[in-house]
């Protein structure tokens, strides 16, 4: 006779990465998780990636903060198809909505988003450097400011170092480019505090000459009634939540931040 043994196996929220199992992945999964970690998300919060591409930030975020609600939006339908395929690889039904739309005209009501997390265009693969500087950053930041909570809104953005001054100008730090402040920049001044600037190379770690120097920028709303400070923090090699090992320890930190393991009985693993 046959003996059937039911062994309860523990699993932790995860998605297979590499070998094409995240469909045509773009941004590094660890960098995507680090962006979400820097937003300091709480259960029940609404989180927006307004240029979500293939959804890697959304996937990494929902695995660690499953009690938040995530919205991804992109103008490129091909990118959104990749995002939907990536999300479909998650074991459980995630709290992620995918929308087709333009980040310069977000189909989202005022003040209903708690955090924006975004790998914004560098002007290399999408758009151009000139287009980003001449109006794109200004327009998307105006929309971020509109949809984010006026009291507790946060932004975590990935930018190239080359474009950082223009990103900061759009966020209300008009002296960053050395150019005269625009009317939009002056209106934005004081709407945000920049609390962290973390340099990070992206690309081929084995060949530093092929890396692109980038920066993680963290913003939050000023405290009500406090004096608004437009001073920029120093550029650093660590964020406040990192260990002394820095990026080398992100994978371990990510695993420890994931929800506890659960029984996998009856599930495909």
URQUITA-V665914 format. One line per field, one symbol per residue. ss: DSSP state (h for helix, s for strand, l for the rest). phi: phi as a letter, one per 20 degrees, with the letter a starting at -180 (. if undefined). burial: I if it has 24 or more other ideal C-beta (glycine too) atoms within 12 Angstrom, else O. A space follows every 10 residues. Layout:
BEGIN
ss->???
phi->???
burial->???
END
This chain:
BEGIN
ss->llllllllls slllllllll llllllllhh hhhhhhhhll lllllssssl lllllhhhhh hhhhllllss ssssllhhhh hhhhhhhhll lllllsssss llllllllll llslsssssl llllllllhh hhhhhhhhhh hhhhhhhsll lllsssssss lllhhhhhhh lllhhhhlll llhhhhhhll llssssssss sslllllhhh lsssssssss llllllllll llllssllll lllllhhhhh hhhhhhhlll lssllllll
phi->.eddddefde ccgbbfcomn feflgdfgff fgffffffel fcgnfeccde cflenfffff fffecfeedd cdcbeeffff ffffffffff fdfeecddce rdfebfecff mddebdcbef fendecmcgf fgfeaffgff fffgffeegf dcfccccdcf ffeggfffff eodfefemdf ffffffffgn fcdedbcdfb edpeffcffe fdfcbeddcb ffffneffdd fefffcdbef efeffmffdf ffffffefgg fcfdgndfc
burial->OOOOOOOOOO OOIIIOIOOO OIIOIIIIII IIIIIIIIII IOOOIIIIII IIIIIIIIII IIIIIIOIII IIIIIIOOII OIIIIIIOII OOOIIIIIIO IOIIOIOIOO OOIIIIIIII IIOOOOIOOO OIIOOIIIII IIIIIIIIIO OIIIIIIIII IOIIIIIIII IIIIOIIOOO OIOIIOOIIO IIIIIIIIII IIOOOOOOOO OIOIIIIIII IIOOOOOOOI OIIOOOOIIO IIOOOOIOOI OOIIOOIIOO OOOOOOOOO
END
